[in-house]
Amino acid sequence: MPDTAVPAASIPPWEKMAVTFDKGPAPVAKFGLVCLDCDQVIESELRIFMPIPGVSLLSTRIPLGGQGTPETLAAMEAHIPEVARLILPDDKLDVFIFGCTSGSMTIGPERVEAAVHKARPGVPVTNPVSAAAAALRQFGARRIALLTPYSDEINAVVGRYIASQGFDIAARGSFKCENGVEIGLVPPEAIYEAGVRMGRTDCDALFISCAGLRASSVVQRIEDAIGKPVVTSNQALAWDCLRRAGVEGSVPGFGRLLADR
């Protein structure tokens, strides 16, 4: 075969091109998200709730281990530092999100934050239940209706935690899904029908718990039907991230929580 190698002396050097760096693809805010390995919803829902140019959501996954139980939810705590290190390890995040509502209740928000800070010290940390509780308190809601997709075993944990935060649960309903994959298969219309049924009880507001539910397309419809505030896990996360990062402006069409920012 003929020798086609080009002599080194004839290869032109790389020319350095002029560049002035800008603020990158997320000049407004960068949010880091840890979501469950079985969650096929939270990333798209959060992006729907935060349609703001310059806001970026960067995610990684944490192992849950099949069917969610109080034991498997609690076991995630040990994995939080290692997965937290995977999101932009050499750059700054404006807010870090632990994206599991029932996991946040099981582990405890303070322990979640401490685990994140082992890998990312100083970064503000949020989670769905702390964000939702803050949102409900902003509305002055004390007596709430609660809709979940969880098994009875996890519902017991959720009910106790919500009550421990000073809320009275006026009505509670659940789709009683067996695992995280099933949660992602709950149709939005089923969420709407169940939300209206729960929200029409004697309550101040409706809380739809779980970051794996596709609720974005029905939040406003439920509010319009029941005439009360509706707070969902992902909607509350978006609201909390935006306010913690100092991002101004309303996001209409997804309930008064985001519309009245």
Secondary structure, 3 states (H helix, E strand, C coil): CCCCCCCHHHCCCCCCCCCCCCCCCCCCEEEEEEEECCCCCHHHHHHHHCCCCCEEEEEEEECCCCCCCHHHHHHHHHHHHHHHCCCCCCCCCCEEEECCHHHHHHHCHHHHHHHHHHHCCCCCEECHHHHHHHHHHHCCCCEEEEEECCCHHHHHHHHHHHHHCCCEEEEEEECCCCCHHHHHCCCHHHHHHHHHHHHCCCCCEEEECCCCCCCCCCHHHHHHHHCCCEEEHHHHHHHHHHHHCCCCCCCCCCCHHHHCC
